[in-house]
């Protein structure tokens, strides 16, 4: 919102918003992904192939994440898809050879059914993560059969 405020902590858990309502407004609400155009789906498939991940976090929970240092791009992805969580993470570089100042990292992510609905739209355009996407959708199909 542009309002000035005091930072309550330093480090990875530093205060980033002036209030809880501003923090809540910074995130996109969870709802089903919107129907994307072919160019949007193809672009996001390429971006997911290069900068994203498809991960099984628990036995039946899948997560799709796109990580980037450009906040505007992450917010654009959330806007195009119409859902997902947008958040930031401090980059420490402690596991890297190069030490020094790093930009904050931004990420967008979806879980569960919304992730599967998103991946279905990108499937025709995925190359690198195609096999993993197929595995995710197959696992979700088997889960749906088990649950009735």
Residue pairs with C-beta under 8 A, 6 or more apart in sequence:
1 18
1 22
1 25
3 18
3 22
4 18
5 15
5 17
5 18
6 15
7 14
7 15
8 14
8 15
9 15
11 90
12 89
12 90
12 92
14 90
16 23
16 88
17 23
17 26
26 86
27 85
27 86
27 87
28 78
28 79
28 82
28 83
28 84
28 85
28 86
29 83
30 83
30 84
30 85
30 114
31 82
31 83
31 114
32 82
32 83
32 113
32 114
32 117
33 81
33 82
33 83
33 84
33 110
33 114
33 117
33 118
33 121
34 80
34 81
34 82
34 83
35 121
36 44
36 80
36 81
36 121
40 80
41 121
41 122
41 124
41 125
42 125
44 77
44 80
44 81
44 122
45 122
45 124
45 125
45 126
45 127
46 125
47 66
47 77
48 54
48 64
48 66
48 122
48 126
48 129
49 126
49 127
49 128
49 129
50 128
51 66
51 67
51 68
52 64
52 65
52 66
52 67
52 129
53 63
53 64
53 65
53 67
54 62
54 63
54 64
54 115
54 119
54 129
54 132
54 133
54 136
55 62
55 63
55 65
56 62
56 63
56 136
56 139
57 63
57 111
60 139
60 143
61 111
61 112
62 111
62 112
62 115
62 116
62 136
62 139
62 140
63 109
63 110
63 111
63 115
64 109
64 110
64 111
64 115
64 118
64 119
65 107
65 108
65 109
66 74
66 77
66 107
66 108
66 109
67 105
67 106
67 107
68 74
68 105
68 106
68 107
69 91
69 103
69 104
69 105
69 106
70 106
71 88
71 104
71 106
73 106
74 86
74 106
74 107
74 108
75 86
77 84
77 108
78 84
78 86
78 108
81 108
81 110
81 118
83 110
83 114
84 108
84 109
84 110
84 114
85 108
85 109
85 110
86 106
86 107
86 108
87 106
87 107
87 109
88 104
88 105
88 106
88 107
89 104
89 105
89 106
89 107
90 104
90 105
91 102
91 103
91 104
91 105
92 102
93 99
93 100
93 102
110 118
113 140
115 136
116 136
116 137
116 140
119 126
119 133
119 136
119 137
120 137
122 133
123 130
123 133
123 134
123 137
126 133
